[in-house]
Amino acid sequence: MEIASPDTALSPAVRRLICGIGCDHCDQIRFDENESRSNANSGCLVSTVDLRLDQIAALLPAPDNTAEYFEKAVSALAPVFAQCQHALSSAATASNSDLQSILLSKLWWTQSQQVFCDFMEMMKTDLTACPENIISLLLVSAVLERSLGNVYLLKGSQCPSMLKDLLATEELADILGVSVVQMLRVVMGPPISLNLRNVAWHGFLADGELSNRYCCFLVLLAVSIGDLLSRKGIDKVPQRPYFTWTSEVQCKMLISSPSSEKVSNLQAIKDVLVESSLIQPQMDGQWQLIVSDLYPNDRCGYCLALLLPLLEHCLRRVFATVNSCPERVLTAESSAFYTTFSEMLEKTLPDGTTNKLPGFLTTPCMDLLQDLLIYPDGPRIRDHVSHGEIDFEAVDDKFVYPFVCFAVFLAHRLRPELPSFTANSCVQEMVQKIQFYRSVFHPVAILQQKFCGLLTLLDKTRDFVQVSADLELLGDGDGPSKLCEDNELFTRTQRELTSLWQCQPWAKACPVSKDDLDW
């Protein structure tokens, strides 16, 4: 099966903003790499350790919410983006540990300095490395979203769940200043802005479509925010704890990785994906970064950050093909929503017609994707990773391997006749794991698990049965008191039965309080 394979997933207007306007006018404002903050030159808006926020704010047009405003704002910031790139590339290649220490010390408010350290290391190896630019943006944008939400809590109580809503709050503007929030909105705001966070996390960026100047700007803006908070006398920001998947959720991850074979089979797996046309040439660099670096070196958090957008892009191409809507592969304009995992896994399309993707993927594969991404009791991996809610250094391989299996299975659905699927036992095993998968986080599956757990508990109560089937007394008659008086087994059974009742849909139609079940 041939699937939609456009040269770019960026629609014309979005591509013009990201690859054109944001990268123009690089020489309008001079960068002096020898300049120090104590001897500032008014013609330079960027030093090696922060941004001159007031001077940059003066470049921006009056705040507005029109496409014309954001285009002018991106154009005004284009020279600043270029200067940030120059400043950080010089800092990264200078081997100046003191300078990098200063930068990292100003990022105290993020509590994620390791991500920024890794960004600087990536800049040392290759200043034009396209896949590294994308993984850097994914990580930095996630960390910033999380950290800005923490800053919001200095004045607010409930942090908005969406970044665009967070950037529109009065609380954040009061703390950081209108101009800083304005800069953030130009880069990571609504769809008519550069909207880099969403464009990256939904997998629309090919290898050569993102300049690292944008990430350099975000890093130096984060440094400047740390400086700004310190000048305001704020030396502590509320830190929401990282989300961690419970041991129960981890134990239910039925598709486990054969770690001994993981590294040796990676290249073979990637070759299968390329041969099936699942990987487009313009995305190859990102896949190679996963195969040759992130996954074999157990950088599973970073691997997930890059793998999830790539898989969303692959699935979007299949979705657009089976539903005969090739335009849905591209980024949406401001008048429409992106085609994301959530929509692609729905039974119907927005116009009410049947979504043909579930039929193509088969029920077991749909069960897996719903388990991993959608169901409330499941790990909801993409949500937690993309919003910076997890510690990227603490992600386990068990959360990466199911997505690798899904990629192989999707390639098999596209080109089942390829010899690679019969010649490689590892690939065969991955396909079979998806083919025989059964949901563990669907509400019905949760009900079954709770019911089985309850039966197991009840089976242990047989010692308390004091009457035979013929109603003959079997014991000393004190069974009821043994059962009810400070009996841990009885208490656990009661608790499980209450939980079983209250978590099911029938509880909404016939609400029962805990007191009603207090035997």
Secondary structure, DSSP 8 states (H G I E B T S, - for coil): ------S-SS-HHHHIIIIIGGG--TTSS---TT--GGG--TT--B-SS-B-HHHHHTTS-----SHHHHHHHHHHHHHHHHHHHHHHHHHHHTT-HHHHHHHHHTTGGGS-HHHHHHHHHHHHH-TT-HHHHHHHHHHHHHHHHHHHHHHHTTT-SS--SSHHHHTT-HHHHHHH-HHHHHHHHHHHSSTTS--HHHHHHTT---TTS--THHHHHHHHHHHHHHHHHHHTT-------------HHHHHT--S---HHHHHHHHHHHHHHHHHTT-S-GGGHHHHHHIIIIITTTT-HHHHHHHHHHHHHHHHHHHHHHHTT-GGGGS---TTS----HHHHTSSB-TTS-B-SHHHHH-HHHHHHHHHHHT-TTS--HHHHHHTT-S-GGG--GGGTHHHHHHHHHHHHHH-TT-THHHH-HHHHHHHHHHHT---SSSHHHHHHHHHHHHHHHHHTTGGG--B-TT--B-SSS-HHHHHHSS-HHHHHHHHHHHHHHHTSTHHHHS---TGGG--
